[in-house]
Amino acid sequence: MKVIQREIVLIEYPFSDLLGSKIRPALIISNELFNKKSDNCIAAHLTTVLKDEPYSVNITQDDLESGELMKPSILTT
């Protein structure tokens, strides 16, 4: 699957015990050159748990170029 920088995608995150997983949103942050040349990408986790964490970035519907964000979210490190 090819992805585009700034795209929000759903990624399967495994649990720490590796016995299960959960589908969560993430923002693609790797650039187009990297995304075209690689089968991998760099993504940052999005969450609707709005905590004031260092280096977190608020994301709202107004920040999107297209699509729909169901709830205000934060980009976490």
C-alpha positions, -999 to 999 in steps of 0.1 A, spaced: 0 0 0 14 34 -10 8 62 14 10 100 11 26 124 35 -1 142 57 -25 113 51 -43 98 81 -44 60 80 -55 31 102 -27 9 115 -28 -23 135 -9 -18 168 1 -50 186 -4 -52 224 28 -54 244 21 -91 251 18 -97 213 -14 -117 220 -37 -92 203 -39 -59 185 -60 -28 180 -66 -7 149 -57 30 156 -53 61 135 -19 75 126 -5 104 105 20 97 78 50 120 83 76 105 60 80 125 28 69 115 -7 104 105 -19 108 81 10 73 67 6 78 60 -32 112 43 -27 103 22 4 78 -4 14 79 13 48 67 47 61 71 68 92 38 75 110 29 92 143 1 80 166 -31 100 169 -53 98 199 -85 114 211 -73 113 247 -65 150 250 -37 153 275 -12 181 276 19 162 268 53 177 258 57 179 220 20 169 213 2 187 185 -36 193 185 -54 182 153 -89 194 145 -112 191 115 -100 226 103 -64 212 100 -75 186 74 -72 191 36 -99 165 30 -117 138 48 -133 138 82 -119 137 117 -145 122 140 -131 139 172 -105 164 180 -72 146 185 -36 150 194 -5 138 176 18 122 202 55 113 202 
